[in-house]
Amino acid sequence: MTSGPVLIAGAGVAGLSLGLALARRGIASRLLERRAELSQAGAGIQLGPNAMVVLQRLGVAAHLESLAGKPDAIDVYDGASGRRLTRFPLGQHIEQRFGAPYRVAHRTDLQSALLEAIRAHTDLEIITGFEVSGWQDTGAGLIVTATDGRKHEGSILIGADGLWSTVRRHIHPDHPLTYSGKLAARTVIPSAGAGERFARAATGVWLAPDAHVVHYPVRAGRDIAVVVIVDEVTPREGWGRDISSTSVQARLIGFAPDLLEFISLAQDWHAWSLYDPPPLPSWSSDRVCLVGDAAHPILPFFAQGGGMAIEDADTLAALIAQSPDAPAGVFANFENLRRSRVQRVQDASRDNGKTFHLSGPMAIARNLTLTIAPGSLMMRRYDWLYGWNGDAVGRVSKA
Ligand SMILES: Cc1cc2nc3c(=O)[nH]c(=O)nc-3n(C[C@H](O)[C@H](O)[C@H](O)COP(=O)(O)OP(=O)(O)OC[C@H]3O[C@@H](n4cnc5c(N)ncnc54)[C@H](O)[C@@H]3O)c2cc1C
């Protein structure tokens, strides 16, 4: 793909996975990251077998194994009574069915595992403190510029710069970032002192009108990652900003006492207003292509935004390796292979958001369905999601 490394804007889940997937195929890349240090907010991430299968191929899963939580089920509770409505089996059930496990991790641990695997590759460079502001096409490649005027030259630019992507804004300046009407607050609580049903090896999901709570063990079970999602009319400024414990607790009035007691153990919370923009008309332009949240933000009610970013990395790296000198064709193929799957996940996530927050008779009907239908049968509805093992090109890749 002409001379010079592949330039990747952003060293988040998508950027690190893509750099690594390229390196394993012998393709040099340079990650240009805005942050001065690769720190991560105290929060967790759930990784389905579709993401874990890629992390296994990338040599990341082994590093993650001792740090990750290994939930044996997703337990769904009625938020007000605390009654368990259903149990979706994970553990051995999912590993045997899909050939890869379901893991839950602290984001710092996922990042460390990715960086550990990256360390073995000298042709993958990470430049921190470099905020991409624009680029110039030279005909044979690109010169990417930072806000402080520094420059890097490469063959193509991949925008892996997340929801607030600068690269996307250059390609589609008028595309709206529509607010979803929901706010997420996240924290991590030590397991010691938390009640048994919060500290156990399971993901818990608590449902109530206008709010739900998700928790799962991280850091080899020493901590519990918690996400509280509430309906909120207007978005807050900032991304991952502090939010007070009292403000979070005030949104959970009506939840079962043991959930409230557990939530009161949290010291610090960070908040993210959630966005659900319409699909982009295209994910690429000339020598520039978007991946992960930059291309397709996904509401977190299916815990798959990071998973789709990791899948993107697997597919795009395989396509680049196949046709290194034809960026336009590579990017068109990438979008063809990925768009419908990502859209299906976006739709399913949006639907979950509505179902989780139902009230009145609709909530009663939901709870009844969850109580009656066997969890293992209901899980089969997600075979299309968890059973993914590379887009066509990924399966024949060299990695
Ligand atoms: C509350 C919540 C819970 C979630 N839970 C899950 C879950 O359980 N499982 C799951 O799979 N997904 C989950 N997600 C979604 C997941 O976090 C995202 O989909 C994922 O982080 C996207 O990865 P990314 O690399 O595309 O973007 P990001 O992780 O946002 O990374 C973008 C990177 O680009 C950098 N950057 C930004 N602008 C520039 C610039 N101009 N120049 C250089 N660098 C730049 C940023 O600093 C950052 O490092 C959740 C999201 C939220 C909000």
The ligand as a Gaussian input file, in Angstrom:
#p B3LYP/6-31G(d) Opt

LIG

0 1
 C      -21.069000       2.580000      29.668000
 C      -20.436000       1.773000      28.576000
 C      -20.300000       0.405000      28.756000
 C      -19.734000      -0.376000      27.730000
 N      -19.598000      -1.710000      27.917000
 C      -19.074000      -2.470000      26.923000
 C      -18.892000      -3.875000      27.093000
 O      -19.172000      -4.429000      28.158000
 N      -18.380000      -4.606000      26.058000
 C      -18.033000      -4.013000      24.869000
 O      -17.566000      -4.704000      23.957000
 N      -18.186000      -2.674000      24.681000
 C      -18.679000      -1.898000      25.673000
 N      -18.799000      -0.550000      25.502000
 C      -18.418000       0.041000      24.206000
 C      -16.908000       0.187000      24.093000
 O      -16.394000       0.891000      25.193000
 C      -16.560000       0.942000      22.814000
 O      -17.300000       0.431000      21.737000
 C      -15.078000       0.791000      22.510000
 O      -14.312000       1.408000      23.521000
 C      -14.753000       1.414000      21.160000
 O      -13.370000       1.331000      20.935000
 P      -12.644000       2.392000      19.994000
 O      -11.228000       2.019000      20.017000
 O      -13.377000       2.488000      18.709000
 O      -12.874000       3.792000      20.716000
 P      -12.253000       4.287000      22.088000
 O      -12.127000       3.151000      23.040000
 O      -13.066000       5.466000      22.495000
 O      -10.786000       4.752000      21.731000
 C      -10.552000       5.902000      20.948000
 C       -9.126000       6.344000      21.191000
 O       -8.826000       7.416000      20.296000
 C       -8.187000       8.455000      21.004000
 N       -8.433000       9.702000      20.276000
 C       -9.577000      10.414000      20.208000
 N       -9.428000      11.460000      19.395000
 C       -8.161000      11.425000      18.916000
 C       -7.417000      12.240000      18.029000
 N       -7.951000      13.320000      17.432000
 N       -6.135000      11.900000      17.773000
 C       -5.557000      10.814000      18.359000
 N       -6.221000      10.010000      19.215000
 C       -7.517000      10.301000      19.483000
 C       -8.793000       8.396000      22.389000
 O       -7.976000       9.025000      23.357000
 C       -8.905000       6.886000      22.593000
 O       -7.722000       6.348000      23.108000
 C      -19.327000       0.248000      26.523000
 C      -19.450000       1.628000      26.361000
 C      -19.983000       2.393000      27.398000
 C      -20.107000       3.889000      27.196000

